[in-house]
Amino acid sequence: MGHILVAPDKFKGSATAAEVAGHLAAGVRDAGRHAVELPVADGGEGTVAAAVAAGFRPVPVTVCGPTGNPVRARFAIRHGTAVVELATASGLAQLPAGPAPLRATSRGTGELVRGALDAGATTLVLGVGGSACTDGGAGMLAALGARLLDADGAELPDGGAALARLHRIDLSGLDGRLAGTRFVLASDVDNPLLGPTGAAAVYGPQKGAGPREVRVLDAALARWAAVLGADGARPGAGAAGGVGFGALTVLGAQQRTGIDVVLDLVGFGERLGGAALVITGEGSVDEQTLHGKAPAGVAAAARSAGVPVATVCGRSSLRREQAAGLGTVHVLTEVEPDIARCVADPGPPLRVLGRRIAAAARGRVHTGPLRPAPTSVSAIRSRTLGHSPGSITVVCGVPSRPCRRTRPCGKVRSTMGDVQTSAES
């Protein structure tokens, strides 16, 4: 009997992805089954942790925080590939005194990139999400050697608002190693840099910007784009307060869906081979989960290899038909009705659900040949999802139905909150 691959994302505010995987895997082993733990992330918070759990080496670095205070961050590296997580250096959690929408900078993210180059990285994955800044990636580029100058030739201070006074940008001092480095922007966001769907208008309020600050920041970003001579309407440029813009236009980054990048990094395809079942999950399963979030990506990859899926969450707001692509969906309140206890200590109910899912898996029916697991998510995405002719996978008596939506919406998912419903396929 094959192993059970346990590949969840974090339960935000309650447990890291590694902790969730550990609790579920303990339950699987309680049922007498072999569990393989593989915590994942969607390219935002937790991406470095997922890489470290998969064997990357963590490298701690002290960098500039969003408002200039030193913060302790880290990147992960293995065989020349480094993973940098913006949130650890330039995220909202790194603000000691609350939001600073006009002053917050991405400089610390650039310092992490420079540290990864010092460690020998030639491919660099930039995970964005949870940023505190709206500076178009100007701080990141300044940390890598760019000079942002006003009309008098003086360097501008950090922060998005200061870009309104930008007169010239000097890129001659950019770190020479950047030219030989491949950058991957791990992001589901397709917002442009500017305008009503841009970085300032859509994400600025989440960072403490009121209507006046949004107008100031949008105008400053327009000046930034104009001086660079780059297209502020490019999809994805609005990611992480415009860090996507700096990465795409100056660093030449390639944008890929975050969960696809992470699944390739952690070797999901290799571990999928021989699996009898995949268990995934996250704190809240809702409509956003279906569009680029970790459980949907894990489920799609598993289905493509003909492996059934179960999803565990703290809450689910999906209707039965919406949740079909996630396999059987279990909420923690099936075990512990008190949601406050689930949030405070999700370990015990996760372990119970892991045991129940593993025990129930013995009764699942697999008919038809299992397709070989692709070695990368890129390979999975390159072929049509679904089952081969004459073959069907039955999960708890309901045929699995693959989701064919491929474009992420870029919206933010909620955290666990109150349980609304329990969905099953």
N, C-alpha and C positions, 0 to 999 in steps of 0.2 A: 504494500500500500504506500502511495507516495506521501511526501511531506506536505505540511500545511504552511504556506508562506504568509507571514503576518507583516503587513506593510501599511500601517496607518500613519496619518499626519497627527499633529498635536491636538489636544483638547484645550483650546486657548484659555488661559487663566486657571487651568486645573492640572494638566499633565503634559509633559513634553512628548514628542512622537516616540522617543526611545522608551519612556516610562509606559506609555500606552501599549507599545509593542511587547514590553516585558510582562505586563499584567495579562494581556490576552494570551501570550505564548505559555505562561504558567498554567492557565486554564486548559489550553490545548494539551499540555503534557499531563495534566490531571486526568484527562480522558484517555491517556495511553497512546497519544499520537506524537509524532515527531514534528516539532515546530522550528521554522527558520525565521528569525527576527530580521526585518529590514525596514526600519523607520524611514519615512519619506517626508517631503515638503513640496510646496507648489512653486518654489523659486523665491519666496519671500522669507519671513521669519522662520528659522529652523533649518535653512538650507545647509549652512555650514555644519550644524549638528548631524544632519543626515549623512553628509559626506564623511565626517569623522567616524560615525558608526559603521560606515562601509569600508573603512580602512585608510582614509586620508589622514595625513598628519596635521594636527592643529598647531598653529603658530600664533602665540599671543603677541599683540602689538599695542603700545600706547599711542593713541592718535588724538587729533583735535576733534572735540565734540561739536554738536551743532551750533553752540554759542561760544566756542573757543576754549571751553574747559577741557582738560585732558580726560579721556575715557579709555578704559581697557577694552579692547576688541580683539578679534582673532580672524584669521583666514585659515583655509585648509588646503593642503597641497599633496599631490601624489603624481609621480612620473611626469612632471612638467606641467600638469594641469592644476590650476589654483581656483578655489572657490571663495569669492568675496561676497559678504552679506552686508548690504548698505545699512540695514537697521542697527547693526551692532556698533556702527560708528556715527551715523547721521540720522538715527531714528528718533521717534517721539519719546521713547523710553530713556533716551540719553539727555533729556532736558531737565536740569536740576531745579529750575524755578518756573516751570510752565512754558507754554508755547511762546515762540518768538518769530512770528511769520515773516517779518521783514528782514530780520538779521540772520536767521538760521542758514547754515552753510553745509555743503557736501564735501568740504575740504578733507575731513577725516576719511571719507571713502577713497579719495585719491591717495591718501597716505597708505591705506591698506593695499591699494593697487601697487604702489611703489614698493611696499614690503614684499608683495608676492613676486614682483620682478627681481628684487634682491635675492629671493629664495630660488630663483631659476625658472620661474613660470614662463612658458611660451604660449600656453592657452589659458585664458582667464575667463571664468564664468562670473558674471556680475549679477547677483540676485538682488532685485530691488523690490521694495514694498515697505510700508511703515515709515516712510521718510518724514523728517521734521522740516525739511527745507523746500523752498520754491526758488531755486537759484539757477535753473537750467543746466546744472552740472558745472557751473563756473568755478565753484570752489574745488571740485574734483580736478578740473583741468589745471587750476592754479597750483595745486599740490604736485602736479606732474610737470610743472615748468612753464606753463602759460603765464603771460603778464597781461593784466587787464588795466588799461590806462585811461585816465580822463583827459580832457582837452588840454590840461597843463602838463601832461606826461607823468602825472603821479599815479601810483597804483591804487586801485579802488579797494575799499574795505570789503570784507566778506558779506554775503547776504544778497537776497534777490533784489531788494529795493535799490541798492547801490548801482545796479546795472543800468538804471535810467541815465546815469552820467557817463556811461561807457563811450569813449571816443575811438579807441583803437585796441585791437588785441594782437599781441606779439606771440606767435607760436614757435618762434625760432629756438626757444629754450626748452621745448618739450623733450622729455626723456627719450633719447635715441632708441631705447629698447622697445618702445611702443610700436615702431614700424614693423618689427619682426614678431609681434605678438598678435595672436588671434583672440578677439573678444567676442563673447557670446552674452547678449542681454537676455536674461531669463525673466520674461515678463509677459503677462496676459493682457496688459493694458494696450488699447489701440487709440487712445485719445491723442490729439495733436498737442503741440506746445501751447498754442494761442487760441483765443476766442472763447465763446460760451461753453465749449466742451473741452477746453484746454486745461493745462496744469493748475493755473491759479483759480479758475472759476469752479472747477469740479472738486479739486482736492484741497485747495487753500483753506476752505472753512473747517476741514478736519484738522488743520494745523493751527487753528486759532485766528485765521484771517476773517475780518468782517468785510462788508461790502466795499468800504473805502480801500482797505488793504488789498482786496482782490483786484481792484482797478489799478492800484499802484503796481502790483506785481505783474499783472498782464502787460501793462505798458512797458515795464522794465524788461520783461522777457522778449517783447517785440523788438526792443532796441538791441538786445543781445543777439537775436536771430539776424537782424539787419546788418549788424557790424560783421558777423561771421559770414554773411552772404549765404545763409542756409535756409532751407525750407521749414518753416515752423508748422506747416500743415501736415507734415509727414506722420502717418499713423505710428503710434508708439513713442513719439517724441515727448509726450506729456507724462510719461511714466516717472514716478518718484520726483515730482516737482520739477520735471525737465531734465533730470539726470539722464533719462533716456535720450533726450536730444543731444546732449554732449557726447554720450557714448556712441550714438549712431552716426553723428556728423563728423566728429573730430577723431574718435578712436576707430571708426569704421566697423563698429560692432554689427553682428548678425543677430537679429531678434528671433527667439524661439519661445514657444510656450513653456512656462516654468516647469510644469510637472514632467514634460517630455525630457527636458534637460536633466532634471534630478533623477528620473528613472534610468537614464543612460549612465549618469555618474555613479550610481550605486550598484549598477549591474543587475537591474531587475530582470532583464531578459534571461540572463544566465541562471538565476535562481528560480525562475519560473519553470524551467525544464524539469519534468518529473513531478511537479506539484499536483496534488489531488484537489486542492482548494486554496483560494486566496482570501484572507481576511484583511479588509481595509477599514478606514473610518476617519472621522474628525469630530470635533465638538458639536458642530451644528451642520446638519444636512438640509439644504434648502435648494432653491432654484439656482443659486450661484454655484453650488457644488457641481451641477451638471455641465458647467461651462468653464473648463480649464482648471478646476480645483483638483486636489490630489486624489480623493476617492474615485472621481469619475475617470481620471487618467489611468489609475491602477486597474479599475474595472474594465476599461476598454482594452488595455493591454492584455489582461488575463483572458477576456472573451476571445480576442483575436487568436489566442493559442488554444482555445477550446477548454479553458480551465474555469470552473464555476467560482462565484464570488459571494462573499457575505460582507455586509457593511455594518459597522457598529458606531453609534453616535450618542451624544448627550441629549439631542433633540432632533426631531425631523418634522418639517412642515410640508413635505412632499406628499402628493396624492399617490395612490397605489400604482397608477399607470405611469406617473413620472419617475417613480423609483425603480421601475423594472430593470433598467440598465445597471443598477447597483447590486443586483442579486437580492438576497434576503436582507432586509434592513432591521436591525435590532437597536432599541434605545435602552439606556441604562435603567430607566424607570421600570422596565420589565422585571428587574431584580430589586431595585431600591426605589420605592415610590416617591421618596422625599428628594426633590431635585436639589435642594440645598446641600444635602449629604452627598449627592452625586458629584456636585461641583467641588465640594471641600475634599472629598476622598473617593475619587473614581476607581481606585485600584480594586477593591473587593467586587463591585458589580462587573467590572471589566473581566476579571478572572472567571467569574461565574459564567458570563456570556461566552468567553473563550471555550470553556469546557462544554457548554451546551451545544455550541456550533460544531465543535469537533466531534462530539458524540452523534449529533444528527447527520453529520457528513457521511457516516458509515452507511446510511440508508439512501444516499443519493445515487441516481442512476446515470451512468455515462454510456451512451450508445454511439457507435461510429468511431472512427479513428481520431485520436488526439493529434493535432497538428504540432510539429516541432516548435518549441518556443523560439521566437526571434532573439537574436543576441543583443538587439538594441531597440529602443522605442522608435527610432527613426525607421527601422525596418518594419515595425508594426504599423506605423502611420502610412508607409508607402504602399500598403496593400489594402484591399477592401475589407472592412470589418464584417463579421458574420461567420456562418458555418459553411463548411464545404457541402456540395450537393449530396443529399442522401444521409447527412449526419445531423444530429440535433443533440443539444445538451439540455438535460432536464434538471432544474434546480428546485427541490421541494415541489415537484409536480408541475411547474410552470416553465415553458420554454423560455430561454434567455433571449432578450431582444437587444441588439446593439444600438447604441446611440449614434446617430450619423451627424450630429452637429460638430463641426470642426473649428469654428471661429469663436474664440473666447470673447466675453462681453466686457471684461475688465472691471466689473463692479466689485464692491467689497462685501464679503460675507459677514453675517452676524456671528457673535459668539454664542455660547450654549443657551442662555436664556431659559424661558419656561417651556416645558414640553407641551407641544400642541397636538401631535398625533404620532402614532407608531405605524410606519408603512412597511408593507411586505410585498415582494413580487408575487 
